[in-house]
Amino acid sequence: MSQPASTEITRLRDLSPEQRRSGLAAWLGWMFDGLDMHLYTLVATAFVASLLAVPESDPSVGMHGSIIQAAFLVGWAVGGAFFGRVGDVLGRSKALTLTILTYACFTGLSFFAQTWWHLMIFRFLAALGIGGEWAVGASLLSETWPKKWRPWIAATLQSAVNCGVLLACLAGYLLAGKEPRYIFLIGILPALITLWIRKAVPETEEWVQAREGQPVPKIGDLFSPAVRGVTWRVMLICSVSLTAHWTFLFWQQKHVLSLEEIVPLDKAGKDAAVVTALMWIMFGSLIGNFINGGLAKVFGYRNTIVGMMLAYFAIMYVSFSQVWSWEATKWQFAIIGACQGVFGLFTMCLPPVFPVLLRTTGSGFCYNIGRIVAAGGTVFFGIFVKVGDFRTALLYAGFLFIPSAAVAFMLPSEPKEADGVASAVD
């Protein structure tokens, strides 16, 4: 049985073996989450073009690529709600195993796609596990690790995603110039850690105690009078901000490929430029995770979220309001990456505000439902740009961080622990 999160711990060496294994399992799950999440973005243009049997410059590539990414984001949202429910019913450890197996298997199966809609289906199914792993891993750590450490736990977990993306970048470098489908075979690797998780990671004591003699609340209880306030607020924040965030993550490669220094390069050179851009974003994000964690310790979650979303808008405006050189673009992408650390704060500030038996359901549903709106936004910006001017589309997308910051200002200043069937945020 894991040590309760309420136990006073001030040093890493004071953690119990169960807490350490839970932390490692969540971190590895998130790392491979990031790996499988971004393998597609590295080869989207080339792979979709090959499946459609058209040149990469053909307008249908961008349209079908955005539809596939939209399906992925919808699957992410559905998976967050579905596996969030599984985590509350079956327990955190079992659900974590199922989510990792899901995204590993279907990412690997993307290798066998023969048409664009095959790839769309595989990406949707892989996203079910990726979306579910977020809610389960966050709840696992919020229930086992010290509460005072939560801002740093959030930063560390988010850094796992960044490390996974960097692994994807490494795979992209090693396979640059090769047939793009081979990169998806790398996504099978996470399945190997599920054997260890099932053996080494126990269910949390908090979940076990809550399940004793207590029925699991219904999903509809998220909209009960005690909980619906935070449910609606977080749904609005995520819907708007994630649309801007994922529009940038998916379409930034098109912007990079349109830069005058990149256009003359051969295929291998362009592949390397796309990977380089993503690496600059991830290195910035690694630093930004801990900047956001430190700011949250000083100013609180709400103020930090509001401030960093406004900062995200500001750097998007500077980056895409005019044309910059490739060298300047890399530095701007690093700053954008640092702003993306704001999303890591949600990993620790969301789960605690929901009752224990609604914890993974609530955090998974509220955070990931925003991806359905983000999916629509990704398709919109993909179809909206008719002449290849992705810089303008990214500029307009950045403005969405302003209303999301306004809604974030209505969040509680600090998450309060919810108990029983009631939320402590109203």
DRENDO-1510 file (C-alpha; in Angstrom, 1 decimal, always signed):
<recs>
REC; n; res; u; v; w
REC; 1; MET; +0.0; +0.0; +0.0 .
REC; 2; SER; +1.4; +3.4; -0.9 .
REC; 3; GLN; +2.2; +6.1; +1.7 .
REC; 4; PRO; -0.6; +8.7; +2.0 .
REC; 5; ALA; +0.2; +12.0; +0.4 .
REC; 6; SER; -0.6; +13.7; +3.7 .
REC; 7; THR; +2.5; +12.3; +5.4 .
REC; 8; GLU; +5.0; +15.1; +6.1 .
REC; 9; ILE; +8.0; +14.5; +3.8 .
REC; 10; THR; +10.7; +17.1; +3.1 .
REC; 11; ARG; +13.4; +15.1; +1.3 .
REC; 12; LEU; +13.5; +12.7; -1.7 .
REC; 13; ARG; +15.2; +10.0; +0.4 .
REC; 14; ASP; +12.2; +10.0; +2.8 .
REC; 15; LEU; +9.9; +8.8; +0.1 .
REC; 16; SER; +8.6; +5.2; +0.5 .
REC; 17; PRO; +9.5; +2.6; -2.2 .
REC; 18; GLU; +5.9; +2.6; -3.3 .
REC; 19; GLN; +5.9; +6.4; -3.8 .
REC; 20; ARG; +9.2; +6.2; -5.8 .
REC; 21; ARG; +7.7; +3.4; -8.0 .
REC; 22; SER; +4.5; +5.4; -8.5 .
REC; 23; GLY; +6.5; +8.5; -9.5 .
REC; 24; LEU; +8.7; +6.6; -11.9 .
REC; 25; ALA; +5.7; +4.9; -13.5 .
REC; 26; ALA; +3.9; +8.2; -14.0 .
REC; 27; TRP; +7.0; +9.8; -15.4 .
REC; 28; LEU; +7.8; +7.0; -17.8 .
REC; 29; GLY; +4.1; +7.0; -18.9 .
REC; 30; TRP; +4.2; +10.7; -19.6 .
REC; 31; MET; +7.6; +10.4; -21.4 .
REC; 32; PHE; +6.3; +7.8; -23.8 .
REC; 33; ASP; +3.1; +9.8; -24.1 .
REC; 34; GLY; +5.2; +12.6; -25.5 .
REC; 35; LEU; +7.1; +10.2; -27.8 .
REC; 36; ASP; +4.0; +8.7; -29.4 .
REC; 37; MET; +2.2; +12.0; -29.5 .
REC; 38; HIS; +4.7; +13.8; -31.7 .
REC; 39; LEU; +5.9; +11.1; -34.0 .
REC; 40; TYR; +3.2; +12.0; -36.4 .
REC; 41; THR; +3.8; +15.7; -36.4 .
REC; 42; LEU; +7.4; +15.1; -37.5 .
REC; 43; VAL; +6.3; +13.2; -40.6 .
REC; 44; ALA; +2.8; +14.4; -41.2 .
REC; 45; THR; +3.4; +16.3; -44.5 .
REC; 46; ALA; +5.6; +13.6; -46.0 .
REC; 47; PHE; +3.5; +10.6; -44.9 .
REC; 48; VAL; +0.1; +12.1; -45.8 .
REC; 49; ALA; +1.5; +13.1; -49.2 .
REC; 50; SER; +2.8; +9.5; -49.8 .
REC; 51; LEU; -0.6; +8.0; -48.8 .
REC; 52; LEU; -2.4; +10.4; -51.2 .
REC; 53; ALA; +0.2; +9.8; -53.9 .
REC; 54; VAL; +0.5; +13.6; -54.5 .
REC; 55; PRO; +3.4; +16.1; -54.1 .
REC; 56; GLU; +3.9; +17.5; -50.6 .
REC; 57; SER; +3.0; +20.9; -51.9 .
REC; 58; ASP; -0.5; +19.8; -53.0 .
REC; 59; PRO; -3.3; +21.6; -51.0 .
REC; 60; SER; -5.0; +18.3; -50.2 .
REC; 61; VAL; -2.0; +17.3; -48.0 .
REC; 62; GLY; -2.6; +20.1; -45.6 .
REC; 63; MET; -6.4; +19.5; -45.5 .
REC; 64; HIS; -6.1; +15.7; -44.9 .
REC; 65; GLY; -3.2; +16.2; -42.5 .
REC; 66; SER; -5.3; +18.6; -40.4 .
REC; 67; ILE; -8.3; +16.2; -40.5 .
REC; 68; ILE; -6.0; +13.4; -39.2 .
REC; 69; GLN; -4.7; +15.7; -36.4 .
REC; 70; ALA; -8.3; +16.7; -35.6 .
REC; 71; ALA; -9.2; +13.0; -35.2 .
REC; 72; PHE; -6.2; +12.6; -32.9 .
REC; 73; LEU; -7.4; +15.4; -30.7 .
REC; 74; VAL; -10.9; +14.1; -30.6 .
REC; 75; GLY; -9.6; +10.7; -29.6 .
REC; 76; TRP; -7.5; +12.4; -26.9 .
REC; 77; ALA; -10.6; +14.0; -25.4 .
REC; 78; VAL; -12.6; +10.8; -25.6 .
REC; 79; GLY; -9.8; +8.8; -24.1 .
REC; 80; GLY; -9.4; +11.4; -21.3 .
REC; 81; ALA; -13.0; +10.9; -20.3 .
REC; 82; PHE; -13.1; +7.1; -20.9 .
REC; 83; PHE; -9.9; +6.1; -19.1 .
REC; 84; GLY; -10.5; +8.7; -16.5 .
REC; 85; ARG; -13.7; +6.8; -15.7 .
REC; 86; VAL; -11.7; +3.5; -15.8 .
REC; 87; GLY; -9.2; +5.0; -13.3 .
REC; 88; ASP; -11.9; +5.8; -10.8 .
REC; 89; VAL; -13.6; +2.4; -11.2 .
REC; 90; LEU; -10.6; +0.0; -11.5 .
REC; 91; GLY; -7.8; +2.0; -9.8 .
REC; 92; ARG; -4.9; +4.2; -11.0 .
REC; 93; SER; -2.3; +1.4; -11.6 .
REC; 94; LYS; -4.6; -0.8; -13.7 .
REC; 95; ALA; -5.8; +2.2; -15.7 .
REC; 96; LEU; -2.2; +3.4; -16.3 .
REC; 97; THR; -1.3; +0.0; -17.7 .
REC; 98; LEU; -4.3; +0.0; -20.1 .
REC; 99; THR; -3.6; +3.6; -21.4 .
REC; 100; ILE; +0.1; +2.9; -22.2 .
REC; 101; LEU; -0.8; -0.4; -24.0 .
REC; 102; THR; -3.4; +1.4; -26.0 .
REC; 103; TYR; -1.3; +4.2; -27.3 .
REC; 104; ALA; +1.8; +2.0; -27.9 .
REC; 105; CYS; -0.1; -0.6; -29.9 .
REC; 106; PHE; -2.0; +1.8; -32.2 .
REC; 107; THR; +1.0; +4.0; -32.8 .
REC; 108; GLY; +2.9; +1.0; -34.0 .
REC; 109; LEU; +0.0; -0.1; -36.2 .
REC; 110; SER; +0.2; +3.3; -38.0 .
REC; 111; PHE; +3.1; +1.7; -39.8 .
REC; 112; PHE; +0.7; -0.4; -41.8 .
REC; 113; ALA; -1.6; +2.4; -42.9 .
REC; 114; GLN; -2.2; +2.2; -46.7 .
REC; 115; THR; -4.6; +5.2; -47.0 .
REC; 116; TRP; -5.0; +8.5; -45.2 .
REC; 117; TRP; -8.1; +7.3; -43.4 .
REC; 118; HIS; -6.3; +4.2; -42.1 .
REC; 119; LEU; -3.8; +6.6; -40.5 .
REC; 120; MET; -6.7; +8.7; -39.2 .
REC; 121; ILE; -8.2; +5.7; -37.4 .
REC; 122; PHE; -5.0; +4.5; -35.9 .
REC; 123; ARG; -4.2; +8.0; -34.7 .
REC; 124; PHE; -7.6; +8.3; -33.1 .
REC; 125; LEU; -7.2; +5.0; -31.3 .
REC; 126; ALA; -3.7; +5.8; -30.1 .
REC; 127; ALA; -5.0; +9.1; -28.8 .
REC; 128; LEU; -7.5; +7.3; -26.5 .
REC; 129; GLY; -4.6; +6.0; -24.5 .
REC; 130; ILE; -2.6; +9.3; -24.6 .
REC; 131; GLY; -5.5; +11.3; -23.3 .
REC; 132; GLY; -6.3; +8.8; -20.6 .
REC; 133; GLU; -2.7; +8.6; -19.4 .
REC; 134; TRP; -2.7; +12.3; -18.5 .
REC; 135; ALA; -5.6; +12.0; -16.0 .
REC; 136; VAL; -4.5; +8.7; -14.5 .
REC; 137; GLY; -0.8; +9.7; -14.1 .
REC; 138; ALA; -1.7; +13.1; -12.6 .
REC; 139; SER; -4.1; +11.6; -10.1 .
REC; 140; LEU; -1.6; +8.8; -9.2 .
REC; 141; LEU; +1.0; +11.3; -8.1 .
REC; 142; SER; -1.4; +13.8; -6.5 .
REC; 143; GLU; -2.5; +11.0; -4.2 .
REC; 144; THR; +0.9; +9.5; -3.3 .
REC; 145; TRP; +3.4; +12.4; -3.2 .
REC; 146; PRO; +3.6; +15.3; -0.8 .
REC; 147; LYS; +1.1; +18.1; -1.5 .
REC; 148; LYS; +3.7; +20.9; -0.9 .
REC; 149; TRP; +5.7; +19.4; -3.8 .
REC; 150; ARG; +2.9; +19.7; -6.4 .
REC; 151; PRO; +4.2; +22.7; -8.4 .
REC; 152; TRP; +7.5; +20.9; -8.8 .
REC; 153; ILE; +5.8; +17.5; -9.5 .
REC; 154; ALA; +3.8; +19.3; -12.2 .
REC; 155; ALA; +7.1; +20.6; -13.7 .
REC; 156; THR; +8.8; +17.2; -13.5 .
REC; 157; LEU; +5.8; +15.4; -15.1 .
REC; 158; GLN; +5.6; +17.9; -17.9 .
REC; 159; SER; +9.4; +17.6; -18.5 .
REC; 160; ALA; +8.7; +13.9; -19.1 .
REC; 161; VAL; +6.5; +14.8; -22.0 .
REC; 162; ASN; +9.3; +17.1; -23.3 .
REC; 163; CYS; +11.9; +14.2; -23.0 .
REC; 164; GLY; +9.5; +12.0; -24.9 .
REC; 165; VAL; +9.3; +14.6; -27.7 .
REC; 166; LEU; +13.1; +14.9; -27.8 .
REC; 167; LEU; +13.2; +11.1; -28.2 .
REC; 168; ALA; +10.8; +11.5; -31.1 .
REC; 169; CYS; +13.2; +14.2; -32.5 .
REC; 170; LEU; +16.1; +11.7; -32.2 .
REC; 171; ALA; +14.1; +9.1; -34.1 .
REC; 172; GLY; +13.4; +11.8; -36.7 .
REC; 173; TYR; +17.0; +12.6; -37.1 .
REC; 174; LEU; +18.0; +9.0; -37.3 .
REC; 175; LEU; +15.3; +8.3; -39.9 .
REC; 176; ALA; +15.7; +11.6; -41.9 .
REC; 177; GLY; +15.3; +10.9; -45.6 .
REC; 178; LYS; +13.8; +7.4; -45.0 .
REC; 179; GLU; +10.2; +6.4; -45.7 .
REC; 180; PRO; +8.2; +8.2; -43.0 .
REC; 181; ARG; +6.1; +5.2; -41.9 .
REC; 182; TYR; +9.1; +3.5; -40.2 .
REC; 183; ILE; +9.1; +6.1; -37.4 .
REC; 184; PHE; +5.8; +4.7; -36.0 .
REC; 185; LEU; +7.5; +1.5; -35.1 .
REC; 186; ILE; +9.4; +3.4; -32.4 .
REC; 187; GLY; +6.0; +4.0; -30.7 .
REC; 188; ILE; +5.7; +0.3; -29.7 .
REC; 189; LEU; +8.5; +0.6; -27.1 .
REC; 190; PRO; +6.2; +1.9; -24.3 .
REC; 191; ALA; +4.3; -1.3; -24.1 .
REC; 192; LEU; +7.3; -2.9; -22.5 .
REC; 193; ILE; +7.0; -0.9; -19.3 .
REC; 194; THR; +3.5; -2.1; -18.6 .
REC; 195; LEU; +4.7; -5.4; -17.4 .
REC; 196; TRP; +6.7; -3.7; -14.7 .
REC; 197; ILE; +3.9; -1.3; -13.7 .
REC; 198; ARG; +1.4; -4.1; -13.1 .
REC; 199; LYS; +3.9; -5.8; -10.8 .
REC; 200; ALA; +5.6; -2.9; -9.0 .
REC; 201; VAL; +3.0; -0.1; -8.7 .
REC; 202; PRO; +0.3; -0.6; -6.1 .
REC; 203; GLU; -3.1; +1.2; -6.0 .
REC; 204; THR; -3.1; +4.4; -4.0 .
REC; 205; GLU; -4.3; +4.2; -0.4 .
REC; 206; GLU; -6.5; +7.2; -0.9 .
REC; 207; TRP; -8.4; +5.4; -3.8 .
REC; 208; VAL; -8.6; +2.1; -1.9 .
REC; 209; GLN; -10.1; +3.8; +1.2 .
REC; 210; ALA; -12.6; +5.8; -0.9 .
REC; 211; ARG; -13.8; +2.7; -2.7 .
REC; 212; GLU; -14.6; +0.8; +0.6 .
REC; 213; GLY; -18.3; +0.8; +0.8 .
REC; 214; GLN; -18.7; +3.8; -1.5 .
REC; 215; PRO; -20.3; +3.7; -5.0 .
REC; 216; VAL; -18.4; +5.4; -7.8 .
REC; 217; PRO; -20.2; +8.7; -8.7 .
REC; 218; LYS; -21.7; +9.0; -12.1 .
REC; 219; ILE; -20.1; +11.1; -14.9 .
REC; 220; GLY; -23.1; +13.4; -14.7 .
REC; 221; ASP; -22.1; +14.3; -11.1 .
REC; 222; LEU; -19.4; +16.5; -12.7 .
REC; 223; PHE; -22.3; +18.9; -13.4 .
REC; 224; SER; -23.9; +18.7; -10.0 .
REC; 225; PRO; -24.2; +22.0; -8.0 .
REC; 226; ALA; -21.1; +21.2; -5.9 .
REC; 227; VAL; -18.8; +20.5; -8.8 .
REC; 228; ARG; -20.1; +22.2; -12.0 .
REC; 229; GLY; -18.4; +25.6; -11.3 .
REC; 230; VAL; -14.9; +24.3; -11.8 .
REC; 231; THR; -16.1; +21.9; -14.5 .
REC; 232; TRP; -17.3; +24.7; -16.7 .
REC; 233; ARG; -14.5; +27.0; -16.0 .
REC; 234; VAL; -11.7; +24.5; -16.8 .
REC; 235; MET; -13.6; +23.3; -19.9 .
REC; 236; LEU; -13.7; +26.9; -21.2 .
REC; 237; ILE; -10.0; +27.6; -20.5 .
REC; 238; CYS; -8.9; +24.4; -22.1 .
REC; 239; SER; -11.1; +24.7; -25.1 .
REC; 240; VAL; -9.8; +28.1; -26.1 .
REC; 241; SER; -6.2; +27.8; -25.0 .
REC; 242; LEU; -5.6; +24.3; -26.4 .
REC; 243; THR; -7.0; +25.4; -29.8 .
REC; 244; ALA; -4.2; +28.0; -30.0 .
REC; 245; HIS; -1.6; +25.7; -28.5 .
REC; 246; TRP; -2.3; +22.8; -30.9 .
REC; 247; THR; -2.7; +25.0; -33.9 .
REC; 248; PHE; +0.9; +26.2; -33.2 .
REC; 249; LEU; +2.3; +22.7; -32.5 .
REC; 250; PHE; +0.8; +21.2; -35.6 .
REC; 251; TRP; +1.2; +24.0; -38.1 .
REC; 252; GLN; +4.6; +25.4; -37.0 .
REC; 253; GLN; +6.3; +22.9; -39.2 .
REC; 254; LYS; +4.5; +24.3; -42.3 .
REC; 255; HIS; +5.7; +27.8; -41.3 .
REC; 256; VAL; +9.3; +26.6; -40.9 .
REC; 257; LEU; +9.2; +24.9; -44.3 .
REC; 258; SER; +8.0; +28.2; -45.9 .
REC; 259; LEU; +11.1; +30.2; -44.6 .
REC; 260; GLU; +13.3; +31.4; -47.4 .
REC; 261; GLU; +16.4; +29.7; -45.9 .
REC; 262; ILE; +14.6; +26.3; -45.8 .
REC; 263; VAL; +12.7; +26.3; -49.1 .
REC; 264; PRO; +15.8; +25.5; -51.3 .
REC; 265; LEU; +16.9; +22.5; -49.1 .
REC; 266; ASP; +16.5; +18.9; -50.2 .
REC; 267; LYS; +14.2; +16.5; -48.4 .
REC; 268; ALA; +16.7; +15.5; -45.8 .
REC; 269; GLY; +17.5; +19.1; -45.1 .
REC; 270; LYS; +13.9; +20.0; -44.7 .
REC; 271; ASP; +13.3; +17.0; -42.4 .
REC; 272; ALA; +16.2; +18.1; -40.3 .
REC; 273; ALA; +14.8; +21.7; -40.1 .
REC; 274; VAL; +11.4; +20.4; -38.9 .
REC; 275; VAL; +13.0; +18.3; -36.2 .
REC; 276; THR; +15.3; +21.2; -35.2 .
REC; 277; ALA; +12.4; +23.5; -34.7 .
REC; 278; LEU; +10.6; +21.0; -32.5 .
REC; 279; MET; +13.8; +20.5; -30.5 .
REC; 280; TRP; +14.1; +24.2; -29.8 .
REC; 281; ILE; +10.4; +24.2; -28.6 .
REC; 282; MET; +11.0; +21.3; -26.3 .
REC; 283; PHE; +14.3; +22.7; -24.8 .
REC; 284; GLY; +12.4; +25.9; -24.1 .
REC; 285; SER; +9.6; +23.9; -22.6 .
REC; 286; LEU; +11.9; +21.9; -20.3 .
REC; 287; ILE; +13.1; +25.2; -18.8 .
REC; 288; GLY; +9.6; +26.7; -18.8 .
REC; 289; ASN; +8.1; +23.9; -16.8 .
REC; 290; PHE; +10.3; +24.7; -13.8 .
REC; 291; ILE; +9.9; +28.5; -14.3 .
REC; 292; ASN; +6.1; +28.0; -14.2 .
REC; 293; GLY; +6.5; +25.7; -11.1 .
REC; 294; GLY; +8.6; +28.4; -9.3 .
REC; 295; LEU; +6.1; +31.1; -10.2 .
REC; 296; ALA; +3.2; +29.0; -8.9 .
REC; 297; LYS; +5.0; +28.6; -5.6 .
REC; 298; VAL; +5.4; +32.4; -5.3 .
REC; 299; PHE; +2.3; +33.8; -6.9 .
REC; 300; GLY; -0.2; +30.8; -6.8 .
REC; 301; TYR; -1.6; +28.7; -9.6 .
REC; 302; ARG; -4.3; +31.1; -10.9 .
REC; 303; ASN; -2.0; +34.2; -11.2 .
REC; 304; THR; +0.7; +32.1; -12.9 .
REC; 305; ILE; -1.7; +30.6; -15.4 .
REC; 306; VAL; -3.2; +34.0; -16.3 .
REC; 307; GLY; +0.2; +35.6; -16.6 .
REC; 308; MET; +1.8; +32.8; -18.7 .
REC; 309; MET; -1.2; +32.7; -21.1 .
REC; 310; LEU; -0.8; +36.4; -21.7 .
REC; 311; ALA; +2.9; +35.8; -22.3 .
REC; 312; TYR; +2.1; +33.0; -24.7 .
REC; 313; PHE; +0.0; +35.5; -26.7 .
REC; 314; ALA; +2.7; +38.2; -26.6 .
REC; 315; ILE; +5.4; +35.9; -28.0 .
REC; 316; MET; +3.0; +34.5; -30.7 .
REC; 317; TYR; +2.2; +38.0; -31.7 .
REC; 318; VAL; +5.9; +39.0; -32.0 .
REC; 319; SER; +6.9; +35.8; -33.8 .
REC; 320; PHE; +4.1; +35.8; -36.5 .
REC; 321; SER; +3.3; +39.5; -37.0 .
REC; 322; GLN; +6.2; +39.7; -39.4 .
REC; 323; VAL; +8.6; +37.4; -41.2 .
REC; 324; TRP; +11.8; +36.5; -39.3 .
REC; 325; SER; +14.9; +34.6; -40.3 .
REC; 326; TRP; +15.4; +30.9; -39.5 .
REC; 327; GLU; +17.9; +31.8; -36.7 .
REC; 328; ALA; +15.5; +34.3; -35.0 .
REC; 329; THR; +12.6; +31.8; -35.4 .
REC; 330; LYS; +14.5; +29.1; -33.4 .
REC; 331; TRP; +14.9; +31.5; -30.5 .
REC; 332; GLN; +11.3; +32.6; -30.7 .
REC; 333; PHE; +10.2; +28.9; -30.7 .
REC; 334; ALA; +12.3; +28.4; -27.5 .
REC; 335; ILE; +10.4; +31.2; -25.8 .
REC; 336; ILE; +7.1; +29.8; -27.0 .
REC; 337; GLY; +8.2; +26.5; -25.5 .
REC; 338; ALA; +8.9; +28.1; -22.2 .
REC; 339; CYS; +5.3; +29.6; -22.1 .
REC; 340; GLN; +3.9; +26.1; -22.8 .
REC; 341; GLY; +5.0; +25.1; -19.3 .
REC; 342; VAL; +1.7; +26.7; -18.2 .
REC; 343; PHE; -0.1; +23.5; -19.2 .
REC; 344; GLY; +2.0; +21.5; -16.8 .
REC; 345; LEU; +0.4; +23.3; -13.9 .
REC; 346; PHE; -3.0; +21.7; -14.7 .
REC; 347; THR; -1.6; +18.3; -13.8 .
REC; 348; MET; -1.5; +19.1; -10.1 .
REC; 349; CYS; -4.1; +21.8; -9.7 .
REC; 350; LEU; -7.0; +20.0; -11.3 .
REC; 351; PRO; -7.1; +16.5; -9.7 .
REC; 352; PRO; -7.3; +17.7; -6.1 .
REC; 353; VAL; -10.4; +19.9; -6.6 .
REC; 354; PHE; -12.5; +16.8; -7.5 .
REC; 355; PRO; -13.7; +14.2; -5.1 .
REC; 356; VAL; -11.5; +11.1; -4.9 .
REC; 357; LEU; -13.9; +8.9; -6.9 .
REC; 358; LEU; -14.5; +11.6; -9.5 .
REC; 359; ARG; -10.8; +12.6; -9.7 .
REC; 360; THR; -9.5; +11.0; -12.8 .
REC; 361; THR; -13.0; +11.3; -14.5 .
REC; 362; GLY; -13.2; +15.0; -13.7 .
REC; 363; SER; -9.6; +16.0; -14.5 .
REC; 364; GLY; -9.5; +13.8; -17.6 .
REC; 365; PHE; -12.9; +15.0; -18.9 .
REC; 366; CYS; -12.4; +18.7; -18.2 .
REC; 367; TYR; -8.9; +19.0; -19.5 .
REC; 368; ASN; -9.3; +16.8; -22.5 .
REC; 369; ILE; -12.7; +18.0; -23.7 .
REC; 370; GLY; -10.9; +21.1; -24.8 .
REC; 371; ARG; -9.2; +19.1; -27.4 .
REC; 372; ILE; -12.4; +18.5; -29.2 .
REC; 373; VAL; -12.7; +22.2; -29.7 .
REC; 374; ALA; -9.0; +22.3; -30.5 .
REC; 375; ALA; -9.6; +19.6; -33.1 .
REC; 376; GLY; -12.1; +21.9; -34.9 .
REC; 377; GLY; -9.6; +24.8; -34.6 .
REC; 378; THR; -6.8; +22.7; -36.2 .
REC; 379; VAL; -9.0; +21.8; -39.1 .
REC; 380; PHE; -10.3; +25.4; -39.4 .
REC; 381; PHE; -6.8; +26.9; -39.6 .
REC; 382; GLY; -5.7; +24.2; -42.0 .
REC; 383; ILE; -8.6; +25.0; -44.4 .
REC; 384; PHE; -8.5; +28.7; -43.6 .
REC; 385; VAL; -5.0; +29.1; -45.1 .
REC; 386; LYS; -5.4; +28.8; -48.9 .
REC; 387; VAL; -2.2; +30.2; -50.1 .
REC; 388; GLY; +0.4; +28.7; -47.7 .
REC; 389; ASP; +0.5; +31.7; -45.4 .
REC; 390; PHE; +0.7; +29.8; -42.1 .
REC; 391; ARG; +2.3; +32.7; -40.4 .
REC; 392; THR; -1.0; +34.7; -40.5 .
REC; 393; ALA; -3.0; +31.7; -39.3 .
REC; 394; LEU; -0.6; +31.3; -36.3 .
REC; 395; LEU; -0.8; +35.0; -35.6 .
REC; 396; TYR; -4.6; +34.9; -35.4 .
REC; 397; ALA; -4.5; +31.7; -33.3 .
REC; 398; GLY; -2.3; +33.4; -30.7 .
REC; 399; PHE; -5.1; +35.9; -29.9 .
REC; 400; LEU; -7.1; +33.0; -28.3 .
REC; 401; PHE; -4.9; +33.1; -25.3 .
REC; 402; ILE; -6.4; +36.5; -24.3 .
REC; 403; PRO; -10.0; +35.2; -23.6 .
REC; 404; SER; -8.5; +32.0; -22.0 .
REC; 405; ALA; -6.5; +34.1; -19.6 .
REC; 406; ALA; -9.7; +36.1; -18.7 .
REC; 407; VAL; -11.6; +32.9; -17.8 .
REC; 408; ALA; -8.5; +31.5; -15.9 .
REC; 409; PHE; -8.8; +34.6; -13.7 .
REC; 410; MET; -12.0; +33.1; -12.4 .
REC; 411; LEU; -10.3; +30.0; -11.1 .
REC; 412; PRO; -9.6; +29.6; -7.3 .
REC; 413; SER; -6.3; +31.1; -6.3 .
REC; 414; GLU; -5.1; +27.7; -5.0 .
REC; 415; PRO; -6.6; +24.2; -5.4 .
REC; 416; LYS; -8.3; +23.0; -2.3 .
REC; 417; GLU; -8.6; +19.3; -1.5 .
REC; 418; ALA; -12.1; +18.0; -2.3 .
REC; 419; ASP; -13.5; +15.2; -0.2 .
REC; 420; GLY; -16.4; +12.7; -0.5 .
REC; 421; VAL; -18.7; +13.7; -3.3 .
REC; 422; ALA; -18.4; +17.5; -3.0 .
REC; 423; SER; -15.9; +19.9; -4.6 .
REC; 424; ALA; -14.1; +22.6; -2.6 .
REC; 425; VAL; -13.9; +25.2; -5.3 .
REC; 426; ASP; -17.3; +26.9; -5.2 .
</recs>
